[in-house]
């Protein structure tokens, strides 16, 4: 057997390729759509690959930061309400003085009023980003007891005797962690005898 060319339409012909098993298959040349190619589909065209997650370009990634000052032996609680699934990409803090224990909990009992909102910023604010509106909210002002700890970080700042000032410390969880919809509490606990100052940071992707 051998390949066969046969009339298809007007002057157009198709090619049947000999499969070597007494059967034929129509030859089809696959070519990616131009929208997936670089270089305007020119002679140096390659499949387009963007650096970063799809969620970043879809506008579903967000970040936040919160500057804190916590007295010795005291703590601050950040309430996180997520009505959808999320992937936490970064969770941590930068500590300028004292020592800090950072806990991520769910469950337990809250008290007081979480009335001070912590803003969430789009990780991608380019003009080409989508109009997706974030759904995760964060606030401080209340208290929380009990619950289950699902992540834990320790931070210690030392004293630089040569410069006579504190040495900043940082710690973060940067492996992706997926969480279901729910309410979570971030505890910033000062475990030192001096006031703890620093910045809490987080970054996440929402998966509606």
TORNU-62124 format. One record per atom (N, C-alpha, C): y, z, x; residue number from 1; atom name. Coordinates in steps of 0.001 Angstrom, whole numbers. Layout:
<mitis>
<<Y; Z; X>; NUM; 'CA'>
...
</mitis>
This chain:
<mitis>
<<-1189; 0; 842>; 1; 'N'>
<<0; 0; 0>; 1; 'CA'>
<<1243; 0; 881>; 1; 'C'>
<<2373; -425; 345>; 2; 'N'>
<<3633; -448; 1079>; 2; 'CA'>
<<4775; -219; 103>; 2; 'C'>
<<5961; 21; 668>; 3; 'N'>
<<7123; 240; -175>; 3; 'CA'>
<<7415; -990; -1035>; 3; 'C'>
<<7989; -750; -2231>; 4; 'N'>
<<8240; -1834; -3170>; 4; 'CA'>
<<9695; -1803; -3607>; 4; 'C'>
<<10373; -2936; -3525>; 5; 'N'>
<<11712; -3080; -4071>; 5; 'CA'>
<<11598; -3807; -5405>; 5; 'C'>
<<12309; -3316; -6417>; 6; 'N'>
<<12208; -3957; -7726>; 6; 'CA'>
<<13589; -4021; -8373>; 6; 'C'>
<<13834; -5042; -9202>; 7; 'N'>
<<15131; -5186; -9869>; 7; 'CA'>
<<15380; -4006; -10800>; 7; 'C'>
<<16646; -3531; -10811>; 8; 'N'>
<<16986; -2399; -11660>; 8; 'CA'>
<<18043; -2784; -12693>; 8; 'C'>
<<19175; -3301; -12224>; 9; 'N'>
<<20256; -3683; -13145>; 9; 'CA'>
<<21135; -4707; -12455>; 9; 'C'>
<<21271; -5869; -13070>; 10; 'N'>
<<22018; -6979; -12495>; 10; 'CA'>
<<21548; -7212; -11057>; 10; 'C'>
<<22443; -7041; -10064>; 11; 'N'>
<<22036; -7286; -8687>; 11; 'CA'>
<<21537; -6057; -7959>; 11; 'C'>
<<21405; -4947; -8704>; 12; 'N'>
<<21004; -3687; -8084>; 12; 'CA'>
<<19475; -3586; -8032>; 12; 'C'>
<<18955; -3156; -6917>; 13; 'N'>
<<17520; -2967; -6776>; 13; 'CA'>
<<17213; -1511; -6434>; 13; 'C'>
<<16058; -1056; -6850>; 14; 'N'>
<<15582; 279; -6476>; 14; 'CA'>
<<14400; 150; -5538>; 14; 'C'>
<<14140; 1249; -4809>; 15; 'N'>
<<13042; 1251; -3859>; 15; 'CA'>
<<12024; 2311; -4250>; 15; 'C'>
<<10780; 1895; -4395>; 16; 'N'>
<<9681; 2831; -4579>; 16; 'CA'>
<<9012; 3034; -3229>; 16; 'C'>
<<8871; 4280; -2803>; 17; 'N'>
<<8328; 4605; -1490>; 17; 'CA'>
<<6844; 4923; -1616>; 17; 'C'>
<<6086; 4318; -753>; 18; 'N'>
<<4644; 4560; -715>; 18; 'CA'>
<<4384; 5978; -221>; 18; 'C'>
<<3743; 6795; -1036>; 19; 'N'>
<<3459; 8187; -676>; 19; 'CA'>
<<2145; 8326; 88>; 19; 'C'>
<<1421; 7235; 262>; 20; 'N'>
<<195; 7278; 1053>; 20; 'CA'>
<<-1001; 7830; 318>; 20; 'C'>
<<-879; 8061; -983>; 21; 'N'>
<<-2008; 8588; -1753>; 21; 'CA'>
<<-2231; 7747; -3010>; 21; 'C'>
<<-1936; 6444; -2864>; 22; 'N'>
<<-2062; 5496; -3970>; 22; 'CA'>
<<-1031; 5738; -5078>; 22; 'C'>
<<70; 6467; -4746>; 23; 'N'>
<<1154; 6661; -5691>; 23; 'CA'>
<<2474; 6314; -5030>; 23; 'C'>
<<3484; 6055; -5881>; 24; 'N'>
<<4815; 5730; -5406>; 24; 'CA'>
<<5822; 6746; -5961>; 24; 'C'>
<<6915; 6941; -5215>; 25; 'N'>
<<8009; 7801; -5683>; 25; 'CA'>
<<9324; 7082; -5442>; 25; 'C'>
<<10245; 7235; -6363>; 26; 'N'>
<<11545; 6608; -6196>; 26; 'CA'>
<<12319; 7320; -5096>; 26; 'C'>
<<12884; 6557; -4202>; 27; 'N'>
<<13653; 7161; -3115>; 27; 'CA'>
<<15019; 7605; -3628>; 27; 'C'>
<<15338; 8877; -3362>; 28; 'N'>
<<16621; 9438; -3767>; 28; 'CA'>
<<17279; 10059; -2542>; 28; 'C'>
<<18509; 9693; -2269>; 29; 'N'>
<<19248; 10272; -1152>; 29; 'CA'>
<<20190; 11351; -1693>; 29; 'C'>
<<19912; 12594; -1302>; 30; 'N'>
<<20740; 13715; -1757>; 30; 'CA'>
<<21980; 13826; -877>; 30; 'C'>
<<23138; 13975; -1522>; 31; 'N'>
<<24384; 14136; -778>; 31; 'CA'>
<<25232; 15168; -1491>; 31; 'C'>
<<25711; 16205; -774>; 32; 'N'>
<<26480; 17272; -1438>; 32; 'CA'>
<<27761; 16741; -2061>; 32; 'C'>
<<28223; 17340; -3151>; 33; 'N'>
<<29513; 16943; -3736>; 33; 'CA'>
<<30637; 17108; -2717>; 33; 'C'>
<<31657; 16274; -2814>; 34; 'N'>
<<32755; 16315; -1847>; 34; 'CA'>
<<33456; 17658; -1807>; 34; 'C'>
<<33455; 18372; -2948>; 35; 'N'>
<<34142; 19658; -3000>; 35; 'CA'>
<<33479; 20678; -2073>; 35; 'C'>
<<32244; 20438; -1682>; 36; 'N'>
<<31539; 21364; -794>; 36; 'CA'>
<<31680; 20986; 672>; 36; 'C'>
<<32391; 19883; 956>; 37; 'N'>
<<32472; 19387; 2322>; 37; 'CA'>
<<33853; 19637; 2933>; 37; 'C'>
<<33891; 19777; 4250>; 38; 'N'>
<<35148; 19898; 4991>; 38; 'CA'>
<<35636; 18509; 5398>; 38; 'C'>
<<36800; 18449; 6016>; 39; 'N'>
<<37338; 17220; 6598>; 39; 'CA'>
<<37526; 16118; 5563>; 39; 'C'>
<<37745; 16510; 4294>; 40; 'N'>
<<37974; 15499; 3277>; 40; 'CA'>
<<36839; 14509; 3156>; 40; 'C'>
<<35626; 14954; 3469>; 41; 'N'>
<<34446; 14095; 3388>; 41; 'CA'>
<<34513; 12967; 4417>; 41; 'C'>
<<35216; 13213; 5531>; 42; 'N'>
<<35341; 12205; 6569>; 42; 'CA'>
<<34145; 12164; 7498>; 42; 'C'>
<<34284; 11479; 8624>; 43; 'N'>
<<33147; 11300; 9542>; 43; 'CA'>
<<32679; 12600; 10194>; 43; 'C'>
<<33523; 13640; 10178>; 44; 'N'>
<<33129; 14923; 10764>; 44; 'CA'>
<<32854; 15971; 9685>; 44; 'C'>
<<32548; 15524; 8507>; 45; 'N'>
<<32330; 16433; 7380>; 45; 'CA'>
<<31151; 17361; 7644>; 45; 'C'>
<<31330; 18601; 7272>; 46; 'N'>
<<30276; 19601; 7337>; 46; 'CA'>
<<30300; 20383; 6037>; 46; 'C'>
<<29208; 21048; 5729>; 47; 'N'>
<<29181; 21877; 4541>; 47; 'CA'>
<<30169; 23018; 4720>; 47; 'C'>
<<31044; 23218; 3737>; 48; 'N'>
<<32091; 24227; 3833>; 48; 'CA'>
<<31489; 25628; 3725>; 48; 'C'>
<<31831; 26488; 4669>; 49; 'N'>
<<31379; 27878; 4659>; 49; 'CA'>
<<32584; 28775; 4900>; 49; 'C'>
<<32901; 29649; 3943>; 50; 'N'>
<<34015; 30580; 4097>; 50; 'CA'>
<<33521; 31888; 4669>; 50; 'C'>
<<34352; 32502; 5523>; 51; 'N'>
<<34016; 33801; 6089>; 51; 'CA'>
<<34322; 34871; 5048>; 51; 'C'>
<<33336; 35685; 4706>; 52; 'N'>
<<33554; 36745; 3739>; 52; 'CA'>
<<32649; 36613; 2534>; 52; 'C'>
<<32623; 37666; 1727>; 53; 'N'>
<<31788; 37700; 544>; 53; 'CA'>
<<32382; 36843; -573>; 53; 'C'>
<<31509; 36370; -1456>; 54; 'N'>
<<31975; 35616; -2614>; 54; 'CA'>
<<32920; 36462; -3452>; 54; 'C'>
<<32618; 37775; -3575>; 55; 'N'>
<<33460; 38668; -4355>; 55; 'CA'>
<<34882; 38743; -3826>; 55; 'C'>
<<35045; 38551; -2508>; 56; 'N'>
<<36390; 38577; -1928>; 56; 'CA'>
<<37218; 37427; -2481>; 56; 'C'>
<<36664; 36219; -2486>; 57; 'N'>
<<37401; 35053; -2964>; 57; 'CA'>
<<37506; 35041; -4477>; 57; 'C'>
<<36584; 35725; -5153>; 58; 'N'>
<<36651; 35816; -6610>; 58; 'CA'>
<<37603; 36914; -7058>; 58; 'C'>
<<38177; 37664; -6115>; 59; 'N'>
<<39147; 38701; -6454>; 59; 'CA'>
<<38526; 39971; -6988>; 59; 'C'>
<<37227; 40223; -6681>; 60; 'N'>
<<36553; 41410; -7207>; 60; 'CA'>
<<36420; 42520; -6167>; 60; 'C'>
<<37010; 42331; -4977>; 61; 'N'>
<<36989; 43379; -3962>; 61; 'CA'>
<<38329; 44111; -3956>; 61; 'C'>
<<38250; 45450; -3815>; 62; 'N'>
<<39453; 46271; -3850>; 62; 'CA'>
<<39400; 47306; -2729>; 62; 'C'>
<<40574; 47876; -2426>; 63; 'N'>
<<40672; 48902; -1389>; 63; 'CA'>
<<41672; 49954; -1858>; 63; 'C'>
<<41578; 51127; -1274>; 64; 'N'>
<<42544; 52170; -1579>; 64; 'CA'>
<<42696; 53076; -371>; 64; 'C'>
<<43784; 53832; -341>; 65; 'N'>
<<43971; 54877; 664>; 65; 'CA'>
<<44757; 56010; 11>; 65; 'C'>
<<44540; 57212; 519>; 66; 'N'>
<<45227; 58381; -32>; 66; 'CA'>
<<45520; 59359; 1103>; 66; 'C'>
<<46807; 59604; 1332>; 67; 'N'>
<<47216; 60546; 2376>; 67; 'CA'>
<<47110; 61971; 1833>; 67; 'C'>
<<46496; 62852; 2609>; 68; 'N'>
<<46281; 64209; 2119>; 68; 'CA'>
<<46775; 65262; 3110>; 68; 'C'>
<<47080; 66432; 2565>; 69; 'N'>
<<47413; 67627; 3334>; 69; 'CA'>
<<46765; 68794; 2587>; 69; 'C'>
<<45740; 69387; 3198>; 70; 'N'>
<<44921; 70385; 2519>; 70; 'CA'>
<<44982; 71695; 3302>; 70; 'C'>
<<45368; 72761; 2635>; 71; 'N'>
<<45490; 74065; 3286>; 71; 'CA'>
<<44131; 74573; 3759>; 71; 'C'>
<<44166; 75494; 4688>; 72; 'N'>
<<42939; 76082; 5228>; 72; 'CA'>
<<42080; 76663; 4104>; 72; 'C'>
<<40814; 76295; 4086>; 73; 'N'>
<<39886; 76818; 3090>; 73; 'CA'>
<<39993; 76184; 1722>; 73; 'C'>
<<40936; 75284; 1533>; 74; 'N'>
<<41125; 74640; 235>; 74; 'CA'>
<<40429; 73277; 202>; 74; 'C'>
<<40482; 72631; -932>; 75; 'N'>
<<39871; 71316; -1073>; 75; 'CA'>
<<40673; 70471; -2050>; 75; 'C'>
<<40458; 69183; -1979>; 76; 'N'>
<<41060; 68227; -2923>; 76; 'CA'>
<<39939; 67375; -3478>; 76; 'C'>
<<40010; 67113; -4798>; 77; 'N'>
<<38980; 66324; -5462>; 77; 'CA'>
<<39590; 65028; -5984>; 77; 'C'>
<<38923; 63916; -5702>; 78; 'N'>
<<39317; 62608; -6226>; 78; 'CA'>
<<38261; 62191; -7252>; 78; 'C'>
<<38703; 61998; -8472>; 79; 'N'>
<<37793; 61570; -9540>; 79; 'CA'>
<<37767; 60045; -9587>; 79; 'C'>
<<36555; 59487; -9578>; 80; 'N'>
<<36375; 58037; -9619>; 80; 'CA'>
<<35631; 57677; -10907>; 80; 'C'>
<<36249; 56854; -11724>; 81; 'N'>
<<35612; 56396; -12960>; 81; 'CA'>
<<35325; 54903; -12818>; 81; 'C'>
<<34033; 54567; -12881>; 82; 'N'>
<<33623; 53171; -12738>; 82; 'CA'>
<<32827; 52750; -13967>; 82; 'C'>
<<33382; 51886; -14799>; 83; 'N'>
<<32670; 51454; -15999>; 83; 'CA'>
<<31662; 50338; -15743>; 83; 'C'>
<<31564; 49880; -14486>; 84; 'N'>
<<30646; 48790; -14143>; 84; 'CA'>
<<29943; 49104; -12832>; 84; 'C'>
<<28973; 48279; -12465>; 85; 'N'>
<<28314; 48416; -11171>; 85; 'CA'>
<<29311; 48135; -10043>; 85; 'C'>
<<29169; 48861; -8954>; 86; 'N'>
<<30023; 48635; -7784>; 86; 'CA'>
<<29192; 48676; -6513>; 86; 'C'>
<<29667; 47961; -5507>; 87; 'N'>
<<29086; 48029; -4171>; 87; 'CA'>
<<30150; 48625; -3252>; 87; 'C'>
<<29926; 49837; -2785>; 88; 'N'>
<<30870; 50500; -1888>; 88; 'CA'>
<<30634; 49974; -478>; 88; 'C'>
<<31662; 49370; 99>; 89; 'N'>
<<31538; 48768; 1422>; 89; 'CA'>
<<32032; 49701; 2527>; 89; 'C'>
<<33076; 50469; 2244>; 90; 'N'>
<<33616; 51422; 3213>; 90; 'CA'>
<<34026; 52688; 2486>; 90; 'C'>
<<33670; 53828; 3069>; 91; 'N'>
<<33984; 55123; 2473>; 91; 'CA'>
<<34172; 56094; 3625>; 91; 'C'>
<<35400; 56635; 3800>; 92; 'N'>
<<35609; 57520; 4935>; 92; 'CA'>
<<37021; 58050; 5005>; 92; 'C'>
<<37354; 58638; 6137>; 93; 'N'>
<<38673; 59249; 6298>; 93; 'CA'>
<<39083; 59247; 7757>; 93; 'C'>
<<40396; 59356; 7965>; 94; 'N'>
<<40989; 59563; 9286>; 94; 'CA'>
<<41640; 60935; 9264>; 94; 'C'>
<<41297; 61768; 10206>; 95; 'N'>
<<41765; 63152; 10226>; 95; 'CA'>
<<42666; 63388; 11423>; 95; 'C'>
<<43881; 63894; 11173>; 96; 'N'>
<<44829; 64156; 12260>; 96; 'CA'>
<<44759; 65583; 12783>; 96; 'C'>
<<44373; 66525; 11915>; 97; 'N'>
<<44313; 67923; 12345>; 97; 'CA'>
<<43258; 68672; 11535>; 97; 'C'>
<<42749; 69771; 12132>; 98; 'N'>
<<41760; 70646; 11498>; 98; 'CA'>
<<40391; 69975; 11419>; 98; 'C'>
<<39570; 70378; 10452>; 99; 'N'>
<<38224; 69849; 10265>; 99; 'CA'>
<<38010; 69581; 8784>; 99; 'C'>
<<37223; 68574; 8479>; 100; 'N'>
<<37084; 68144; 7094>; 100; 'CA'>
<<35635; 67799; 6774>; 100; 'C'>
<<35208; 68224; 5588>; 101; 'N'>
<<33914; 67844; 5042>; 101; 'CA'>
<<34186; 66940; 3835>; 101; 'C'>
<<33598; 65754; 3834>; 102; 'N'>
<<33809; 64792; 2758>; 102; 'CA'>
<<32494; 64605; 2011>; 102; 'C'>
<<32488; 64895; 717>; 103; 'N'>
<<31298; 64759; -106>; 103; 'CA'>
<<31548; 63789; -1254>; 103; 'C'>
<<30551; 62981; -1554>; 104; 'N'>
<<30581; 62127; -2732>; 104; 'CA'>
<<29528; 62670; -3699>; 104; 'C'>
<<29960; 63094; -4896>; 105; 'N'>
<<29050; 63717; -5854>; 105; 'CA'>
<<29100; 63017; -7212>; 105; 'C'>
<<28029; 63227; -7968>; 106; 'N'>
<<28054; 62843; -9387>; 106; 'CA'>
<<27449; 63980; -10190>; 106; 'C'>
<<27741; 64014; -11496>; 107; 'N'>
<<27300; 65130; -12325>; 107; 'CA'>
<<28225; 66318; -12138>; 107; 'C'>
<<27770; 67508; -12497>; 108; 'N'>
<<28579; 68702; -12347>; 108; 'CA'>
<<29598; 68857; -13464>; 108; 'C'>
<<30555; 69764; -13225>; 109; 'N'>
<<31551; 70110; -14246>; 109; 'CA'>
<<32949; 69985; -13660>; 109; 'C'>
<<33799; 69273; -14360>; 110; 'N'>
<<35185; 69147; -13897>; 110; 'CA'>
<<36085; 70083; -14678>; 110; 'C'>
<<37227; 70414; -14070>; 111; 'N'>
<<38207; 71280; -14711>; 111; 'CA'>
<<39603; 70781; -14426>; 111; 'C'>
<<40565; 71322; -15154>; 112; 'N'>
<<41943; 70891; -14950>; 112; 'CA'>
<<42169; 69475; -15430>; 112; 'C'>
<<43228; 68853; -14937>; 113; 'N'>
<<43587; 67498; -15349>; 113; 'CA'>
<<43773; 66606; -14136>; 113; 'C'>
<<43081; 65503; -14111>; 114; 'N'>
<<43242; 64517; -13037>; 114; 'CA'>
<<44356; 63560; -13453>; 114; 'C'>
<<45566; 63976; -13191>; 115; 'N'>
<<46741; 63264; -13722>; 115; 'CA'>
<<47465; 62410; -12685>; 115; 'C'>
<<47113; 62559; -11409>; 116; 'N'>
<<47799; 61785; -10370>; 116; 'CA'>
<<46936; 60603; -9962>; 116; 'C'>
<<47357; 59416; -10360>; 117; 'N'>
<<46565; 58211; -10079>; 117; 'CA'>
<<46657; 57806; -8616>; 117; 'C'>
<<45559; 57296; -8109>; 118; 'N'>
<<45524; 56707; -6769>; 118; 'CA'>
<<45390; 55198; -6957>; 118; 'C'>
<<46344; 54411; -6487>; 119; 'N'>
<<46311; 52969; -6765>; 119; 'CA'>
<<45181; 52257; -6033>; 119; 'C'>
<<44660; 51217; -6667>; 120; 'N'>
<<43671; 50333; -6054>; 120; 'CA'>
<<44337; 48989; -5815>; 120; 'C'>
<<44194; 48451; -4604>; 121; 'N'>
<<44829; 47199; -4233>; 121; 'CA'>
<<43767; 46105; -4083>; 121; 'C'>
<<44054; 44889; -4529>; 122; 'N'>
<<43106; 43791; -4303>; 122; 'CA'>
<<42934; 43547; -2804>; 122; 'C'>
<<41690; 43371; -2378>; 123; 'N'>
<<41457; 43048; -975>; 123; 'CA'>
<<41944; 41634; -667>; 123; 'C'>
<<41974; 40798; -1670>; 124; 'N'>
<<42456; 39427; -1524>; 124; 'CA'>
<<43622; 39213; -2480>; 124; 'C'>
<<44819; 39177; -1947>; 125; 'N'>
<<46010; 38957; -2773>; 125; 'CA'>
<<46641; 37597; -2499>; 125; 'C'>
<<45845; 36661; -1951>; 126; 'N'>
<<46354; 35316; -1712>; 126; 'CA'>
<<46647; 34626; -3039>; 126; 'C'>
<<47471; 33605; -2989>; 127; 'N'>
<<47836; 32888; -4217>; 127; 'CA'>
<<46647; 32186; -4840>; 127; 'C'>
<<45580; 31973; -4049>; 128; 'N'>
<<44401; 31283; -4567>; 128; 'CA'>
<<43394; 32245; -5192>; 128; 'C'>
<<43676; 33546; -5138>; 129; 'N'>
<<42747; 34524; -5707>; 129; 'CA'>
<<42739; 34417; -7227>; 129; 'C'>
<<41645; 34857; -7818>; 130; 'N'>
<<41521; 34784; -9270>; 130; 'CA'>
<<42357; 35874; -9934>; 130; 'C'>
<<42430; 35822; -11254>; 131; 'N'>
<<43201; 36817; -11996>; 131; 'CA'>
<<42357; 37988; -12451>; 131; 'C'>
<<41249; 38238; -11777>; 132; 'N'>
<<40375; 39346; -12171>; 132; 'CA'>
<<41137; 40669; -12066>; 132; 'C'>
<<40982; 41526; -13067>; 133; 'N'>
<<41643; 42831; -13086>; 133; 'CA'>
<<40612; 43915; -12808>; 133; 'C'>
<<40870; 44738; -11798>; 134; 'N'>
<<39939; 45791; -11419>; 134; 'CA'>
<<39747; 46820; -12521>; 134; 'C'>
<<38547; 47375; -12555>; 135; 'N'>
<<38205; 48335; -13602>; 135; 'CA'>
<<37992; 49748; -13087>; 135; 'C'>
<<37773; 49921; -11787>; 136; 'N'>
<<37561; 51252; -11218>; 136; 'CA'>
<<38899; 51975; -11103>; 136; 'C'>
<<38941; 53236; -11534>; 137; 'N'>
<<40163; 54032; -11429>; 137; 'CA'>
<<39891; 55300; -10632>; 137; 'C'>
<<40925; 55799; -9951>; 138; 'N'>
<<40833; 57029; -9170>; 138; 'CA'>
<<42040; 57904; -9473>; 138; 'C'>
<<41831; 59234; -9464>; 139; 'N'>
<<42934; 60161; -9726>; 139; 'CA'>
<<42614; 61521; -9125>; 139; 'C'>
<<43651; 62292; -8830>; 140; 'N'>
<<43499; 63642; -8311>; 140; 'CA'>
<<44234; 64616; -9240>; 140; 'C'>
<<44103; 65908; -8951>; 141; 'N'>
<<44815; 66920; -9720>; 141; 'CA'>
<<43908; 67942; -10362>; 141; 'C'>
<<42648; 67568; -10612>; 142; 'N'>
<<41709; 68479; -11251>; 142; 'CA'>
<<40760; 69118; -10255>; 142; 'C'>
<<39765; 69789; -10780>; 143; 'N'>
<<38752; 70456; -9960>; 143; 'CA'>
<<37370; 69989; -10388>; 143; 'C'>
<<36382; 70299; -9564>; 144; 'N'>
<<35008; 69897; -9872>; 144; 'CA'>
<<34049; 70850; -9172>; 144; 'C'>
<<33026; 71257; -9885>; 145; 'N'>
<<32002; 72129; -9312>; 145; 'CA'>
<<30619; 71563; -9620>; 145; 'C'>
<<29680; 71885; -8746>; 146; 'N'>
<<28298; 71467; -8951>; 146; 'CA'>
<<28102; 69987; -8705>; 146; 'C'>
<<27072; 69439; -9337>; 147; 'N'>
<<26762; 68033; -9161>; 147; 'CA'>
<<25807; 67795; -8006>; 147; 'C'>
<<25463; 66542; -7809>; 148; 'N'>
<<24552; 66125; -6743>; 148; 'CA'>
<<25320; 65359; -5679>; 148; 'C'>
<<25181; 65766; -4424>; 149; 'N'>
<<25852; 65080; -3318>; 149; 'CA'>
<<25032; 63858; -2907>; 149; 'C'>
<<25660; 62673; -2942>; 150; 'N'>
<<24951; 61440; -2591>; 150; 'CA'>
<<25431; 60845; -1276>; 150; 'C'>
<<26496; 61378; -710>; 151; 'N'>
<<26944; 60957; 622>; 151; 'CA'>
<<27760; 62075; 1235>; 151; 'C'>
<<27720; 62183; 2554>; 152; 'N'>
<<28359; 63312; 3233>; 152; 'CA'>
<<28852; 62882; 4605>; 152; 'C'>
<<30097; 63272; 4920>; 153; 'N'>
<<30693; 62996; 6224>; 153; 'CA'>
<<31361; 64257; 6762>; 153; 'C'>
<<31326; 64440; 8102>; 154; 'N'>
<<32058; 65516; 8764>; 154; 'CA'>
<<33070; 64912; 9723>; 154; 'C'>
<<34277; 65504; 9758>; 155; 'N'>
<<35303; 65069; 10690>; 155; 'CA'>
<<35883; 66288; 11399>; 155; 'C'>
<<36070; 66162; 12717>; 156; 'N'>
<<36658; 67237; 13515>; 156; 'CA'>
<<37750; 66652; 14395>; 156; 'C'>
<<38912; 67280; 14398>; 157; 'N'>
<<39972; 66861; 15313>; 157; 'CA'>
<<40072; 67903; 16416>; 157; 'C'>
<<40297; 67440; 17633>; 158; 'N'>
<<40424; 68362; 18751>; 158; 'CA'>
<<41855; 68461; 19205>; 158; 'C'>
<<42089; 69176; 20293>; 159; 'N'>
<<43430; 69320; 20852>; 159; 'CA'>
<<43474; 68664; 22213>; 159; 'C'>
<<44393; 67751; 22373>; 160; 'N'>
<<44595; 67071; 23635>; 160; 'CA'>
<<45555; 67915; 24479>; 160; 'C'>
<<45015; 68668; 25416>; 161; 'N'>
<<45855; 69596; 26185>; 161; 'CA'>
<<46839; 68866; 27085>; 161; 'C'>
<<46490; 67656; 27488>; 162; 'N'>
<<47402; 66914; 28357>; 162; 'CA'>
<<48643; 66456; 27589>; 162; 'C'>
<<48416; 66060; 26325>; 163; 'N'>
<<49545; 65571; 25535>; 163; 'CA'>
<<50085; 66632; 24591>; 163; 'C'>
<<49401; 67788; 24547>; 164; 'N'>
<<49820; 68903; 23684>; 164; 'CA'>
<<49948; 68487; 22226>; 164; 'C'>
<<48977; 67737; 21766>; 165; 'N'>
<<48966; 67345; 20353>; 165; 'CA'>
<<47535; 67096; 19908>; 165; 'C'>
<<47367; 66998; 18589>; 166; 'N'>
<<46031; 66816; 18042>; 166; 'CA'>
<<45472; 65441; 18390>; 166; 'C'>
<<44159; 65374; 18460>; 167; 'N'>
<<43462; 64119; 18662>; 167; 'CA'>
<<42854; 63706; 17324>; 167; 'C'>
<<43208; 62532; 16850>; 168; 'N'>
<<42726; 62079; 15546>; 168; 'CA'>
<<41229; 61821; 15587>; 168; 'C'>
<<40601; 62032; 14441>; 169; 'N'>
<<39176; 61794; 14297>; 169; 'CA'>
<<38963; 60932; 13068>; 169; 'C'>
<<37939; 60088; 13106>; 170; 'N'>
<<37645; 59257; 11942>; 170; 'CA'>
<<36140; 59149; 11753>; 170; 'C'>
<<35726; 59003; 10531>; 171; 'N'>
<<34323; 58811; 10191>; 171; 'CA'>
<<34255; 57996; 8919>; 171; 'C'>
<<33286; 57113; 8837>; 172; 'N'>
<<33159; 56290; 7636>; 172; 'CA'>
<<31721; 55825; 7454>; 172; 'C'>
<<31382; 55563; 6216>; 173; 'N'>
<<30107; 54973; 5842>; 173; 'CA'>
<<30387; 53516; 5566>; 173; 'C'>
<<29816; 52604; 6374>; 174; 'N'>
<<30163; 51196; 6249>; 174; 'CA'>
<<28972; 50318; 5887>; 174; 'C'>
<<27846; 50911; 5537>; 175; 'N'>
<<26727; 50133; 5038>; 175; 'CA'>
<<26890; 49969; 3531>; 175; 'C'>
<<26671; 48775; 2993>; 176; 'N'>
<<26849; 48588; 1543>; 176; 'CA'>
<<25967; 49538; 740>; 176; 'C'>
<<26564; 50172; -250>; 177; 'N'>
<<25840; 51067; -1141>; 177; 'CA'>
<<26154; 50678; -2579>; 177; 'C'>
<<25128; 50407; -3360>; 178; 'N'>
<<25325; 50025; -4748>; 178; 'CA'>
<<25247; 51232; -5667>; 178; 'C'>
<<26205; 51334; -6590>; 179; 'N'>
<<26249; 52453; -7535>; 179; 'CA'>
<<26344; 51920; -8962>; 179; 'C'>
<<25641; 52552; -9892>; 180; 'N'>
<<25765; 52149; -11294>; 180; 'CA'>
<<27069; 52659; -11887>; 180; 'C'>
<<27390; 52179; -13056>; 181; 'N'>
<<28576; 52673; -13757>; 181; 'CA'>
<<28460; 54179; -13959>; 181; 'C'>
<<29574; 54882; -13824>; 182; 'N'>
<<29550; 56327; -13995>; 182; 'CA'>
<<30806; 56967; -13464>; 182; 'C'>
<<30815; 58302; -13468>; 183; 'N'>
<<31935; 59080; -12951>; 183; 'CA'>
<<31488; 59810; -11691>; 183; 'C'>
<<32273; 59684; -10645>; 184; 'N'>
<<31943; 60275; -9353>; 184; 'CA'>
<<33123; 61125; -8872>; 184; 'C'>
<<32824; 62051; -7963>; 185; 'N'>
<<33852; 62959; -7455>; 185; 'CA'>
<<33779; 62994; -5932>; 185; 'C'>
<<34918; 62750; -5304>; 186; 'N'>
<<35016; 62810; -3845>; 186; 'CA'>
<<35696; 64119; -3480>; 186; 'C'>
<<34985; 64971; -2750>; 187; 'N'>
<<35514; 66272; -2331>; 187; 'CA'>
<<35988; 66184; -884>; 187; 'C'>
<<37250; 66498; -659>; 188; 'N'>
<<37813; 66618; 686>; 188; 'CA'>
<<37994; 68108; 939>; 188; 'C'>
<<37137; 68696; 1764>; 189; 'N'>
<<37075; 70148; 1936>; 189; 'CA'>
<<37514; 70522; 3344>; 189; 'C'>
<<38562; 71322; 3434>; 190; 'N'>
<<39054; 71793; 4730>; 190; 'CA'>
<<38181; 72957; 5185>; 190; 'C'>
<<37482; 72773; 6296>; 191; 'N'>
<<36588; 73818; 6819>; 191; 'CA'>
<<37154; 74482; 8063>; 191; 'C'>
<<38450; 74305; 8298>; 192; 'N'>
<<39081; 74833; 9508>; 192; 'CA'>
<<40130; 75887; 9132>; 192; 'C'>
<<40665; 76556; 10139>; 193; 'N'>
<<41675; 77589; 9902>; 193; 'CA'>
<<43078; 77060; 9839>; 193; 'C'>
<<43263; 75742; 10025>; 194; 'N'>
<<44595; 75141; 9965>; 194; 'CA'>
<<44644; 74112; 8843>; 194; 'C'>
<<45828; 73652; 8529>; 195; 'N'>
<<45993; 72640; 7488>; 195; 'CA'>
<<45390; 71311; 7944>; 195; 'C'>
<<44614; 70703; 7062>; 196; 'N'>
<<43996; 69411; 7362>; 196; 'CA'>
<<44873; 68283; 6833>; 196; 'C'>
<<45238; 67369; 7706>; 197; 'N'>
<<46051; 66219; 7301>; 197; 'CA'>
<<45343; 64942; 7725>; 197; 'C'>
<<45493; 63915; 6924>; 198; 'N'>
<<44870; 62643; 7261>; 198; 'CA'>
<<44948; 61662; 6116>; 198; 'C'>
<<44095; 60648; 6158>; 199; 'N'>
<<44089; 59584; 5156>; 199; 'CA'>
<<42653; 59296; 4731>; 199; 'C'>
<<42419; 59310; 3429>; 200; 'N'>
<<41135; 58885; 2877>; 200; 'CA'>
<<41221; 57391; 2581>; 200; 'C'>
<<40133; 56652; 2888>; 201; 'N'>
<<40112; 55217; 2633>; 201; 'CA'>
<<38790; 54807; 1985>; 201; 'C'>
<<38853; 53759; 1177>; 202; 'N'>
<<37640; 53227; 566>; 202; 'CA'>
<<37851; 51745; 253>; 202; 'C'>
<<36735; 51032; 229>; 203; 'N'>
<<36753; 49613; -148>; 203; 'CA'>
<<35471; 49331; -917>; 203; 'C'>
<<35577; 48540; -1989>; 204; 'N'>
<<34419; 48285; -2821>; 204; 'CA'>
<<34518; 46931; -3514>; 204; 'C'>
<<33381; 46471; -4008>; 205; 'N'>
<<33309; 45254; -4791>; 205; 'CA'>
<<32806; 45596; -6186>; 205; 'C'>
<<33459; 45067; -7203>; 206; 'N'>
<<33038; 45291; -8575>; 206; 'CA'>
<<32117; 44148; -9001>; 206; 'C'>
<<31026; 44526; -9682>; 207; 'N'>
<<30032; 43534; -10090>; 207; 'CA'>
<<29845; 43559; -11604>; 207; 'C'>
<<30740; 42915; -12357>; 208; 'N'>
<<30638; 42929; -13813>; 208; 'CA'>
<<29437; 42113; -14292>; 208; 'C'>
</mitis>
